[in-house]
Each structure stands twice: as C-alpha cells, then as structure tokens.
Amino acid sequence: MRFVNLLPSALIGAVASARSMTPMAAIAAARLGRRATPGRLVLLDHPLFRYGALAMGLGELLGDKMESAPDRTVFLGLLARSASAAIAGGALAPRGRERAGAALAVSVAIPLAYLTLAGRKAAMRRIGQTRSGIIEDFVIVAVGAATVAGATRRARR
C-alpha cells in the first residue's frame, strides 16, 4: 500500500487541527448525499450521529468567533480533534487500512493544531477575530469538502 492511498486521511487530520467537528460534518453531509466512504464508517451511518455531527459542525463555525471560545489546544479541544480525526481518517482510508488511516489523521491533527492556532492568533492581531475566523472557516471547510468529495464515491442503491 502506498502512502498516496492514505492521503485523504492525512488531509482530514489537517482539517481537524483547525476545526474539530468539520471532518465528521463533511462525512455526514457526504453520506446524506448518498456517497460511500472507502473504509468502514463508524457511528455516522446512524441518523442521530449523522445529524448531530452536522449540527456540531455548524455550531463550531459559529462559536469560534466568540471571544470566550477556548484555544483549540485545551485538553477537551485536543480530545475532540483526536476523536473526529480518527473517525474520519478511518472512514477515508482504504478498506482494511482503517486503523492506519485513523492513526495517521490523529498524528497530523494534534501537532498541526498548535501550528494552526499560532497562525490564527497572528491573523487575529492583524485583522481581528471575526474576519480571521471567517477566512479560516472558508479554507478549512473547502479543504474538508474537497477531501471527502475526492475520497468518496456514489453509493450503490
């Protein structure tokens, strides 16, 4: 197996570094669009989790602009990033390589969370919290959507 087969898992880990709920929300949206993941999907095929992931993804995008929003590197933030990256990274990995995809996604998400936080803080100093957050949201959601779209296929009926 070549690394390129696990590239979607690494990319979705990068997405999780900046927005913890976006990976699962992107996969939930893909599943609603009747797209199948290459790897086995854990949890998000249940409607409660699927719609919950979408709601949490939207809530995170809105909540991130609040001054009281915690840094993404606090313990619970890193825990959420790890869980989301693992679920999404496993689902986007080739069948039989879900564990490797999950591990890769988490190993990208955690250290990159510190780098994306540093970048966001620098942007906040230059253009403010709301504008920097909106720009970051646009980039992260676009990368997440493109990654999931590229790694999934139309499900058979």
N, C-alpha and C positions, 0 to 999 in steps of 0.2 A: 504494500500500500504506500502510495506516495503522499507526501505532505500536502500537495495541492488538493487532495480529497478531503482534508480536514480544514482547508482554508475558511469555509463558511463558519466553522466552529470557532476559529480564532477571531474572525471578524465580529461575530456576535458577542464574543467576550469583550472586544473593544467597545462595542455599543453598551454593554452592561457596565463598563467602567464609568461612563458618564450618566447613564440613565438606567437605574436598576430594573425597572419594570418594562422598559421598551422591548427587550428581546422576547419576553413571553407575550406581550401585547401584539407584537408583529407576527408571531407564530399563530396566536389565537385568531388574528384577522385573516391570515392565510387559510387557516382551517375553515373559517366561516365562508371563505371564497372557494371552498372545496379543493384545496391544494393539499397534497400529501408530502410529508417530510420523508427524507431518505431513511433516517433512523427511527426507532420506535419512540413514540411520543408519550411521555409520562404526564399524567394529570390533565393536560389541556384538551383532551377529547371529551371530557365531562363538561356539560354546559355551565355548571356553576363555576368551575375554574376558568373556562374559556371567557365567559362574560366578566368574571371577576378580574382576570388579567387585563382585559380591555379597560375596565373602569379604573384599575390601579395605574395603568399606563397613562391614562388621561389625567388622573389626579396628580400623578407625579409631575407631569408637564406644567400643570397649573401651580402646584405647591412650591415648585422650585424657585419661583420668582419672589416668594415671600422672604422678608428679611429674617424671619425666625427659622427658615429652613436650615437644618443641620448640614454640616460638611458631609460629603459622600464617604469620607474615610472614618466616620464614627463606627463603632462596633456593629450596630444594627444595620447601618448602611452597607458595610462590607459583607455582612451575613446575607442580606437581600441580594446583593450583586452576585455573590457566590451561588446562591440557590437558582437565581434566574439564569445566570450564565451556564450552570450545569445542565439545567433542564433544556434550554435552547441549544446549547452546544452539542448535547447528546442527540437531540432530535435532528440536527442538521448534519450530523456525521453519517457516513455510510452504514448501512445495516451491518450489525456485528462489531462496529467500531464506536458504539455509543459512549462507552466508558472513556475511551481515548478522547473523543470529541468533548465530552463534559470536562475532563481534566484539563484539556488544552484551553477551553473557554475560561475556566476559572483562573488558570495560571496567567492568562492575558488580562483578565478583568481586574484582579486585585492590584498588581503593581501599576497598571495604567490608570487606576482610579486616583492615585496620588499625582500622576502627571496631568491628568485632565483637570483635577482640582487646582493645581498650580496655574494652569493655563486660564481657567475660568476666573480665578482671583485676579490675575493680571488684566484680563479683559474687563472685569468689573471696575478696576481702578481707572481704566481708560474710557469706557463707555457706559458704565452703570450696570446694576444687577439685572434689571429687566431686559435691556437690549442685549446684553451678553448672553442671558439665558435663552432668549428667543432665537438668537443665532445658533447657539449650541444645540437647542432643540431641533432646529431645521436640519443641521448637519447630521446629528445622531439619528433622528427619525429616518432621514433619507438613506443613510448607510444601513440602518436596520432593515428597512423595507426592501432595499436593493439586494441585500444579502439573503433575506428569506425568499424573495421572489426568484433569485437565481438558483437557490438550492432546492426549491420545492418543485413539484410537478402537478399537473391536473390529476386529481384522484379519479379512479375508475368508479363508475356508478354501479 
